[in-house]
């Protein structure tokens, strides 16, 4: 598998894009368990993950810890500059980086990546440059869709399913070992 790192936007990609405040002015977010399972699956295939978001929220840090996300960067106002520097620092080539995002602030960073996905409800300009438009909207399994598409493309989905969840494919459907 040539892709080594998948960069994930948060608002509108890992979440539904809503920003929720409680009566104590705490910000909360809703994350999809399906996306979490997709990240576990991707990690089993050897992918590393980065969260790169323009906002900061403790809920994002918590979710990243829960999913053992390799790199978490919040308050990144110029994602393309940040990602370009990160790629140079870590010796990553364009062909080794995937990106899943939904809006205009992701476009320039997407141009640095070898494979791009977006949720079904992404901005039209993002859909136009994406290699894959997920059938689900942000926060409802779009990240999982992107990971499955990438692993299928690279022929490693079955091995990752077995490693992550003990599912061995013997014809169809999948059966337990």
C-alpha positions in Angstrom: 0.0 0.0 0.0 1.6 3.2 -1.1 -0.6 5.6 1.0 1.0 5.9 4.4 -0.9 8.8 6.0 -4.6 9.8 5.8 -5.3 13.4 6.8 -8.8 14.0 8.2 -10.7 17.3 8.6 -13.1 17.4 11.5 -16.1 19.7 11.1 -18.2 18.4 8.3 -16.0 15.3 7.8 -15.6 13.5 11.1 -18.7 15.4 12.3 -21.9 16.6 10.8 -20.5 20.2 10.8 -22.7 21.3 13.6 -21.2 23.2 16.5 -23.1 22.5 19.7 -22.8 24.6 23.0 -24.2 23.5 26.3 -25.4 25.9 29.0 -21.9 26.1 30.4 -20.6 27.2 27.0 -18.8 23.9 26.4 -18.5 22.9 22.8 -19.5 19.4 22.0 -19.4 17.3 18.8 -21.0 14.1 17.6 -18.7 11.5 16.1 -19.7 8.4 14.2 -18.8 5.0 15.6 -18.7 3.8 12.0 -15.9 6.3 11.2 -14.1 5.0 14.3 -14.3 1.4 13.1 -13.0 2.6 9.7 -10.0 4.2 11.4 -9.3 1.0 13.3 -9.5 -0.9 10.0 -7.1 1.6 8.3 -4.6 1.3 11.2 -4.7 -2.5 10.8 -3.7 -2.0 7.1 -0.8 0.1 8.3 -2.2 3.6 7.7 -1.3 6.4 10.0 -3.9 9.1 10.6 -3.7 12.9 11.2 -6.5 15.2 12.3 -5.9 18.7 10.9 -8.6 21.2 11.8 -9.0 24.9 11.8 -10.8 25.0 15.1 -9.9 23.7 18.6 -12.2 21.7 20.8 -11.4 19.3 23.7 -13.9 16.8 22.2 -11.6 16.4 19.2 -8.6 15.7 21.4 -10.6 13.1 23.3 -11.8 11.4 20.2 -8.3 11.3 18.8 -7.0 9.7 22.0 -9.8 7.1 21.9 -8.9 6.2 18.3 -5.1 6.4 18.8 -4.8 9.0 16.0 -1.1 9.4 15.3 -1.1 13.2 14.8 -3.6 15.8 16.0 -3.3 19.4 15.0 -6.0 21.9 16.0 -6.2 25.7 15.2 -4.5 25.2 11.9 -5.5 28.2 9.9 -3.5 27.5 6.7 -3.8 23.8 6.3 -1.8 23.6 3.0 1.3 25.3 4.5 1.1 23.1 7.6 0.7 19.9 5.6 3.5 20.9 3.2 5.9 21.4 6.1 4.7 18.2 7.8 5.3 16.2 4.6 8.8 17.6 4.1 9.7 17.0 7.8 8.5 13.4 7.6 9.8 12.6 4.1 6.3 12.0 2.7 5.7 12.2 -1.1 2.4 13.3 -2.6 1.6 9.7 -3.6 1.9 8.6 0.1 -0.7 11.0 1.5 -4.5 10.8 1.3 -6.9 13.5 2.5 -10.6 13.5 3.5 -12.2 16.9 3.8 -15.4 18.8 2.9 -14.9 22.5 2.4 -13.0 25.3 0.8 -10.4 25.4 3.5 -9.3 21.9 2.6 -8.8 22.5 -1.2 -5.2 23.7 -1.2 -4.1 21.0 1.2 -5.9 18.4 -1.0 -3.8 19.5 -3.9 -0.7 18.2 -2.0 -2.1 14.7 -1.7 -2.1 11.7 -4.0 -5.6 10.6 -3.2 -8.6 12.7 -2.1 -12.0 11.8 -0.7 -14.9 13.9 0.5 -18.3 13.4 2.1 -21.5 13.4 0.0 -22.4 16.8 1.3 -19.0 18.5 0.6 -18.7 21.8 -1.2 -19.1 21.4 -5.0 -15.5 22.6 -5.6 -14.2 19.8 -3.3 -16.3 17.2 -5.0 -14.9 18.4 -8.3 -11.3 17.5 -7.2 -12.0 14.4 -5.2 -10.9 11.0 -6.4 -13.8 9.6 -4.4 -17.1 11.1 -3.3 -18.4 9.1 -0.3 -22.0 8.0 -0.4 -22.5 9.2 3.2 -22.4 12.7 4.6 -20.0 14.1 7.1 -20.3 12.6 10.6 -22.4 9.7 9.3 -19.7 7.2 8.0 -18.1 9.2 5.2 -14.6 8.6 6.7 -15.2 4.9 6.9 -16.4 4.9 3.3 -13.2 6.7 2.2 -11.0 4.2 4.1 -12.9 1.2 2.7 -12.5 2.6 -0.8 -8.8 3.2 -0.4 -8.2 -0.3 1.1 -10.2 -1.9 -1.6 -8.4 0.0 -4.3 -5.1 -1.2 -2.9 -6.3 -4.8 -2.5 -5.8 -4.9 1.3 -9.3 -4.7 2.6 -9.8 -8.4 3.4 -6.4 -8.6 5.2 -7.2 -5.5 7.3 -10.7 -6.9 8.2 -9.1 -10.1 9.4 -6.4 -8.3 11.4 -8.7 -5.6 12.9 -11.8 -7.6 13.6 -11.0 -11.3 13.1 -13.2 -11.5 10.0 -12.0 -13.9 7.3 -13.5 -13.8 3.9 -14.3 -17.2 2.5 -16.3 -16.4 -0.6 -19.2 -14.3 0.4 -20.4 -13.2 2.9 -17.6 -12.8 5.5 -17.4 -15.4 8.1 -15.7 -15.6 11.5 -12.4 -17.5 12.0 
